[in-house]
Amino acid sequence: MTKIDSVAQVFNVYTGYLYFGDDALIVMKGRMVEYEKILKFVKSIDLSDNNLSGEIPKEITSLLSLQSLNLSDNLFFGKIPEDIGDMKMIEVLDFSQNQLFGGIPQSIADLTFLNLLNLSNNNLSGRIPTSTQLLTFSSSSFVGNKGLCGPPVSENCSENGVILNNGKDEEKGKGDGAEVDWFYVSMALGFIVGFWSVLGPLAINRRWRYVYFHFLDYLGHKIWWSLR
């Protein structure tokens, strides 16, 4: 049981770590009221600009009604919870100015109501998930993470020395390689078929050779007289 002074303090801090609880004692106007299972009704949490450390509790993703979460300017490390995409109602998400590392979970692309995202100044790396919603944010949402690549940042993702763009260029590159191979194969086959279609009969049939070279001789003389 946790004693707090306001609903906004449902997440309390003990010894510099973020503590997760599912019930609370709330003091309002001198009255102490006990609430159970209240976290599902929390709409906004702002714990920015403190000295909080440790990993972001994965249980935070169970706050399905949460619309704003600000944990910026702290000392959080570790990875962003993989189930961050379960918070379907989230509109504001600010994890900037921490020490988070690893990749951005793919599930973050499922946050269709997200209109403010700030993951800047961490140690995040890897490809930024692709979604219509994430492409609406500028590179400033991801600045200060040297390992991130893909839109909207300027760094292109690379794999085995091949420049990629969130996986699309990789598939395109593979497709282009296949097309180039078939192009040369087709060209070689076309040359062989054309060569033998024209010269094959000439090499075999003597009469055809005579007619062919006679025609070339006639054509050569006609061109020569037309140029005089």
ABEGO torsion letter per residue (X at the ends): XBBBABAAAABBBBGGBBBBBABBBBBBGGBBBBBBGAAAABABBBABGBABBEBBBAAAAABAABABBBABGBABBEBBBAAAAABAABABBBABGBABBEBBBAAAAABAABABBBABGBABBEBBBBBAAAAABBAAAABGBAABBEOABABBBBBGGBBBBGGAAAAAAAAAAAAAAAAAAAAAAAAAAAAAAAAAAAAABAAAAAAAAAAAAAAAAAAAAAAX
